[in-house]
Every structure is written in structure tokens, then in C-alpha cells.
Amino acid sequence: MTFHNNGIVGKAGKNTLGTLELLIDYLQQKKLDVQLEEKTARNLANNMLSSHPLDQVCRDCDLLIVVGGDGTFLASARTAVLHDTPILGINLGRLGFLVDISPAEMTDSLEQVFTGDFEEDVRSLLQVTM
């Protein structure tokens, strides 16, 4: 599985910006395509990357990278699942039950993913109606 086209979603906040900038720099140095979710793009200063609604990002990308906590991850997963888009999380939250890659481990973990050295963890998504 190759991940050439990468979408990024990031929770708004001061502590997120540095991690997002490092992530984007890393992906661009690897000569990988980067597309931002539109709300994430608005939070980045001097951003020259393409940005689109999350639905379009998930449709167009090979991998969706989410920077935030479990809540941001789950919110993004609801859209990613509609397009069968794999999702990877960088944890900026407190607990990290679902999002377990720390910003300090980000580049090493991504290097493993992009070289195919990873295990896919398939999870179920529940939907409840009343």
C-alpha cells in the first residue's frame, strides 16, 4: 500500500500549529502530495497548499493524517470511512486511546508507514439512530 496523496486534518489551537508545520515540512521533503482540510488550512499562516472540505480530502487522498486527540480522530473517521480512506493519528490530546503517535515520534512513525513497515488496525464504526 502506498500513500502518495496525503490529507491533513488538525484541531485548531496553538499547540497544534507547530506539529502541523513539522508534518507538512516532512511530507513535502519526501516529495509527497499534501492536501489540507479547509478549516485546518485557515489556521495555518502563509499556507500555499490546496485545501478542500473534509469529504473531498478523504475522497482524493491515500491516507488521512489527523493531528489532535481522540475526538478529532473520531470526527474525521466518520467521513474517512465513507471513502474507505485509511487514517493515522498524531496525538495532541490527553488520553490517546485511539491516537497513539506522539509528536516526538511522528517522523519516525511516518517513515515506517511510508516504507510499508506497519500493521493495519481495522476498527468498527457504530451508528445509532433513535
C-alpha positions as CSV (number, residue, x, y, z in Angstrom):
1,M,0.0,0.0,0.0
2,T,1.5,3.4,-1.0
3,F,0.5,6.7,0.4
4,H,1.5,9.4,-2.1
5,N,-1.5,11.7,-1.7
6,N,-1.9,12.7,2.0
7,G,-4.7,14.6,3.6
8,I,-4.2,16.5,6.9
9,V,-6.8,17.5,9.5
10,G,-5.7,19.4,12.6
11,K,-7.6,20.6,15.6
12,A,-7.4,24.4,16.0
13,G,-5.1,25.5,18.7
14,K,-1.7,27.0,19.4
15,N,-0.1,23.6,20.4
16,T,-1.3,22.1,17.1
17,L,0.3,24.6,14.7
18,G,3.9,23.6,15.3
19,T,3.1,19.9,14.8
20,L,1.2,20.7,11.6
21,E,4.0,22.7,10.2
22,L,6.5,19.9,11.0
23,L,4.2,17.4,9.5
24,I,3.8,19.4,6.3
25,D,7.5,20.0,6.0
26,Y,8.2,16.3,6.4
27,L,5.7,15.3,3.8
28,Q,7.0,17.9,1.3
29,Q,10.6,16.9,1.9
30,K,9.5,13.3,1.0
31,K,8.0,14.7,-2.2
32,L,4.5,13.6,-1.2
33,D,1.4,15.4,-2.1
34,V,-0.3,17.3,0.7
35,Q,-3.9,18.5,0.9
36,L,-5.4,20.3,3.9
37,E,-8.9,20.1,5.2
38,E,-10.2,23.7,4.8
39,K,-10.6,24.6,8.5
40,T,-7.1,23.3,9.2
41,A,-5.8,25.5,6.3
42,R,-7.4,28.6,7.7
43,N,-5.4,28.1,10.9
44,L,-2.0,28.0,9.2
45,A,-0.4,31.3,8.3
46,N,1.1,31.7,4.8
47,N,-0.3,28.4,3.7
48,M,0.1,27.7,0.0
49,L,-1.3,24.2,-0.1
50,S,-4.6,23.2,-1.6
51,S,-7.5,22.9,0.8
52,H,-10.9,21.4,0.5
53,P,-13.9,20.2,2.6
54,L,-13.1,17.0,4.6
55,D,-15.3,14.9,2.3
56,Q,-13.3,15.8,-0.8
57,V,-9.9,15.4,1.0
58,C,-10.9,11.9,2.1
59,R,-12.1,11.1,-1.4
60,D,-8.9,12.2,-3.0
61,C,-6.2,11.1,-0.6
62,D,-4.5,7.8,0.1
63,L,-4.0,8.5,3.8
64,L,-5.7,10.9,6.1
65,I,-3.4,12.2,8.9
66,V,-5.2,13.6,11.9
67,V,-3.4,15.9,14.4
68,G,-5.4,16.2,17.6
69,G,-6.9,14.0,20.2
70,D,-9.4,11.1,20.1
71,G,-12.3,13.5,19.5
72,T,-10.7,15.0,16.4
73,F,-9.8,11.5,15.2
74,L,-13.4,10.2,15.6
75,A,-14.9,13.2,13.9
76,S,-12.6,12.7,11.0
77,A,-13.1,8.9,10.9
78,R,-16.9,9.4,10.3
79,T,-16.1,11.0,6.9
80,A,-13.0,8.9,6.1
81,V,-15.0,5.6,6.5
82,L,-17.4,6.7,3.7
83,H,-14.4,6.7,1.2
84,D,-12.5,3.7,2.8
85,T,-9.6,6.1,3.5
86,P,-7.0,4.9,6.0
87,I,-6.5,7.2,8.9
88,L,-3.4,7.8,11.1
89,G,-3.5,10.0,14.2
90,I,-0.9,12.2,15.8
91,N,-1.9,12.6,19.5
92,L,-2.1,16.1,21.0
93,G,-4.9,15.2,23.3
94,R,-4.7,13.9,26.9
95,L,-5.6,10.2,26.8
96,G,-4.9,8.9,23.3
97,F,-6.9,5.7,23.3
98,L,-7.2,5.8,19.5
99,V,-4.5,8.3,18.6
100,D,-1.2,6.9,20.0
101,I,1.6,8.5,17.9
102,S,3.2,11.4,19.9
103,P,4.6,14.5,18.1
104,A,8.1,13.4,19.2
105,E,7.6,10.0,17.5
106,M,5.8,11.5,14.4
107,T,8.6,11.4,11.8
108,D,9.9,8.0,12.8
109,S,6.4,6.5,12.8
110,L,5.6,8.1,9.4
111,E,8.9,6.8,8.0
112,Q,7.8,3.3,9.0
113,V,4.4,3.8,7.4
114,F,5.8,5.1,4.1
115,T,8.2,2.2,3.9
116,G,5.4,-0.3,4.5
117,D,6.6,-1.3,8.0
118,F,3.3,-1.1,9.8
119,E,0.3,-3.1,10.9
120,E,-3.1,-2.1,9.9
121,D,-5.7,-2.0,12.7
122,V,-9.2,-2.3,11.3
123,R,-11.9,-1.0,13.7
124,S,-15.6,-1.0,13.5
125,L,-17.7,2.2,13.4
126,L,-21.0,2.2,15.1
127,Q,-24.0,4.1,14.1
128,V,-27.0,4.6,16.4
129,T,-30.4,6.0,15.4
130,M,-33.3,6.6,17.7
